[in-house]
C-alpha cells in the first residue's frame, strides 16, 4: 500500500481489514515514513503499530498486489519499476485518459499512457460493461470520485440513444476529504462549516475529460460536458446532479427503463424507487452508488442524481472491487453494500 498516510490510503486499509482473501503487506508513505500508522490513522487499531516505510520499489517488492494512492504524476515512475506480473491499482489520475491531448490540457506532468479503466459497471455501446477488460489485468486505473458518480448517473441514457451528447450539464458537491489530507487554509472548518462554494469553474476541473471519456464510451460518439464542482460542509460524500437534453423524438417513458436495464444485475449500483432521491448520508462508508432519474418534460431534459462516498466507492472501494475482478474473486468480496447511519 503506497500512500498509506492519506485519506484514500487509510480507507483502502480500513476496507482491506475486512477482506478475507487479501493480507496487508507493507504500508508506505514519504513524509510520514518512520511513524507508526496509528499516529496518522488512529481508527486503524489493528494496524496501529505498523511502521510506515518509505515509498520505493524495494519496499513494495515481493507483493502480489499493490495499491497506489499517490498524487497525480507520482504513480507512473513507480509503477514502471514494479514487475509486470504484479497487479497494480493506481488511485491517481496518471493512467485514466486515452487522449494525450486531454491529459496535457488538464495536467502538468508528462502523459504516461492508459491502463484498463476500473469502473466495472460503466455501460458501453450495446450495453457491454467495462469490467470485461479487468479480468486478469495486472494494471488498472481506478476512476476519479466525481467521474464515478457522474458517469454512472448518465451513461445508461447515452447507451440507449436517448440523450443529446452536446448538451450535458453537471453540478456536483463533494465533501472536503476529496481535496486530500494536506493542510489548506480554505479547508479549515472555520472556512467550510456553514458555507458552500464552487471551484474549478469554467470547464477547468481535471475530472472533466474523464467524465467526457466515459460518456463518449457509452454513447459511441463524442460527448461534451459542462462540469461545475462545489465544496460542501461535510467530510465525505458526493452528490452529483447531472442533466442532459432528451433527443428529439426520444420517448420520455423509455428513460427509467434504460436505467433499470443497465443496472438490474449490479450489486453496488442501486436505482432507487420512483420519487426517492439519493442522499450522501445513505452511502456513507459503503461501496454503493444510489441513483435516481426523472424527466423534466416541460424543458425536455433528463435529470439523474447520484450519491457516492468519495473515499469508498469513489476511490478505495472501487479499487478493491477492481482487485477482486483481477484476482478472479467474487466482485463483492470484502466490500460493504450498506451505508452507516445515522
N, C-alpha and C positions, 0 to 999 in steps of 0.2 A: 504494500500500500504506500504509494508515493504521494506526498502532500497530505499527510495524516493530520496535520495540525489545524487545517482549515475546516470550515463548516461542512463542505462536501465530503472531505476525507473522514471526518468524525461520523457523519451519517452513514457512509459506507461501512465503517467498522461497527457501528451500532446494529445495522441490519445483518451483517455477517455473523455477529454473535449468536443470532438465531438461525443460522443456516446449517442444516445437518450434514452437508456434504463438502463444505469449504472450511479449511483450517487456516486461521490467520497467521501469516508469517511475519516478516519484518515490517515495521512501521517506520516511515522515513519522512523527513522534512528538512528544510535548510535552516531557517532562523531559529527553529525550536530544537535542533539536534542537541542531544545531551540531556534534555529534560525528560522527566517521567511523563508518560502520556496522560496520567491523571492530573497533571498540572494544567494542561491545556483543555482537556475534556473530562471534567470531574464526573460526568454522567456515566462514563465508560468504566465502571468499577472493576469488572473482571479483567480489564487490560490496564488498570491504573499504574501498575508497577513496571510496565514495559518501558524501556528506554528508547526514545526516538533517535533513530540513526540518520546519518547524512544520506541524502538522495543521490545515489550514483549507481552505475551498472553493477559494481561489485556487491553492493548491499542487496540488490534485487536479484542477483544470480541464484540459480537453483530453484526458483519458484515456477510453478506451472501456470500461474495466473497472476497478472499484475494490473492493478488499478492505478491510473494516473489522474490525480486531482490537482493539477498544476495550472498556473496562469497561462493564458494563450501565448503561443510562441515557445513555451518551455518543453513541451512534450516531444516534439519531433526529434530533436537531437538525442534525447534519452532513449526513445523507442528504437531509434536506428542502431543502438548498441545492445539491444536485447535479442536473444536468439529467435530465429524465425518460428520455432515450434512453441514458443511461449505465447499464451493468449494475453494480449494487451488491450485493455479498455481505456480509451482516453476520454476523460470527462471534460477536457478543454475543447477549444474550437479548432485545433490545428488541422484535423483531417475531415472536417464535416462538409466542406464545399467542393463541388465538382469543378466549378468555373474559377480558374486562376484570376481572371479579371475581377470577379466579385470579391475574392479574398484581398487582393491588393487595394481595392477601393475602400474596404472597411477595416482592414488590419494593417499594422505597421511592421510586420515581420515577413520573411520570405515564405512563399507558398510551399507547402510540404506535400501536397497531393491529397488524395481522398481515400479513406478506408470505407468498408461496408458501413452503412448508416444504421445506427441502433435504435430505431423506433419500430418495433416488430408489428404493431397494429396499424401502421400507416398504409391505407389502401392506395393502390396504384391503378393504372389503366386496366380495365376489365376486372377490377377487384382484387388483383394479386396483392399480397401483403409483403411488406419489406422484410419480414422475418425469414423469407426464403434464402436471403443472401447471408444469413448469420449462422446457419448450421455448419459447424466445423470451422468457422472463421477463426483466425488467430490474431486479427487486428480489427477492432471495432471502434467507430467514432460514436460516442454517446451524445445524443442531441442536447441542445441548449434547453433551458427550462421554459422560456417563452415559446420557442418553436414546438415543444412537446404539446403544450396546451392549445396553441393557435392552429397548428397543423391538424391535430385530431379533431378539433372543433369544426373545421370547414372541409376537410378532404372528401368526405362522402358526397357532398354536393357537386364537387368537380368530377369525381369518378362517375357519377350518374349523369353528367352533362346538363346540370340544372343551373349552374352559376356563371355569371359573366366574368371572365378572367381579367378584365381590365378595370373592374370597379369593386375592389376589396378594401375595406377599412377596418382596422383593428385597434382597439384601445384596451390595454391590459394593465392591471395593477399587480404589483409584486411587493412582498414583504422585504424588509431590509437585509435579510440574510442573503438575498440574491446578489448583493454587492460585495460579498466576501467578508472575511474577518478582520481585515486590516483597519486600523483606526482612521476614520474620516470624519472631519467636523460636521459635515452636513447629515451624517447618520447618527449623531448623538441623540439620545432620547429627547432631550430638550428641544431639538430641532424637528424631530419627526412626530412625536406624540401630539395628537390633535390637529394634524395637518396632512394634506395630500399634495403632491407636486409632480408635474411632468418632468421628464428628462429625455434626452436623445430625440428631441422633437425635430421634425422636418426630414424624416427619412434617413437619419444618420445612425440609428441604433444598429449595432453589429449583428443582431439576430434577424434583421430584415432579409438579407439574401438567403438565409437558411429557411425561413418561412416560405419565401417565394420558390425556392428549390423544391421543397416538399409538396407544395400545392401544384407546382408545374408537373411533378411526377404523377400526381393524382389526376390531373386534367389531361395530360398528354400533349399539352401546348403551353406556351409561356403565360404565367400568371404574375401580375404586378400587385404589390401590396403597399398601402399607406399604413404604417405601424407607429403607434404612439404609446410608449410605456409610461406608467406612473408609479410613484413610490407611495405605498400605503403604510399607515402606522400600525404595523404588525410585524412579528419576527419572521414568519414564513407563510408561504402560500401565494398562489397566483389566481386571479380571476380575469379571464380573457373574454371580452365582448367582441365578437367577430361578425361583421356583416358583409354581405355581397349581394349585388343586384341579381334578381332572378332573370334568367334569359327570356327573351320574348318567345312566347309560345309554350314555355315550361309550365307544367301543371303544379300549382301550389300544393295540391293534395298529395303529390308524389314526394314531397320533401321529407317528411318524417319517415316514410317507408325506406328512403335511401339510407338514412342514418341507422335505422333498425337493421337493415340488411348488412351494413358494413360492420356493425359491432355486436351482432347477435351472439357470436361464439367467443367473444373476448372476455377473459377473466378480469381484466383490470379497467376496461373502458365501459362505463355504465351510462346508457341513455336513460335519463330519469323519466318518470311518468309525466304525461302532459300536464302542464301548469306548475310543476315542481322545478324550482330553479337552483342551480348549483351554489354552494357556499364553501368558502375555503375551510371553514371550521370542520366540515364533514369529511374532508380528505386528509386532515392533519395526521402526519406520521404514517400514512398508508401509501401503497403503490397504485392507488386508484385514480382514475380521471372521471369526474362527473360532468355530463354534458346535457344541455337542453337545446332544442332547436324549434323555431317557430317562423312564421312568415308574416311580415307586415304587408298585407295585400294592398293597403292604400298607396304605398310608395313602391311596391314591388321589390322588397328586399327580404332576404333571409337573414335571421339573427341567430347565431349559435354562440352559446356561452359555455365556457369550460372552466372547471376549477381543478387545480392540482396542488400538491405540496411541492414547492420548487426544489426542496432538498431531497425528497423521497422519489416519487415517480419522475420529477423534473431533473434529477441527477443520479443520486445513489441507487435508488430502487430500480431506475431504468437501466443502470449499468449492471446490476446484479441479474436482472431479468435477461439481459443480453448474454451475460456469462453463463447462465443456465442453458440457454439455447446452444451456445458454442460448445458447451461441455456435454450436450446430449441429455441434460437433466430436464425433468418437467419444468416448464417455464415459470410456474408459480412457487417453486421451492424456496422456502425461507423468506417469502415476501408477504407482508400483511395486506389484506384487502380492505379491512375495516379501519376507519379512522379513529382517533382518540377524541372522546367527548366527556365532559364539556371542555 
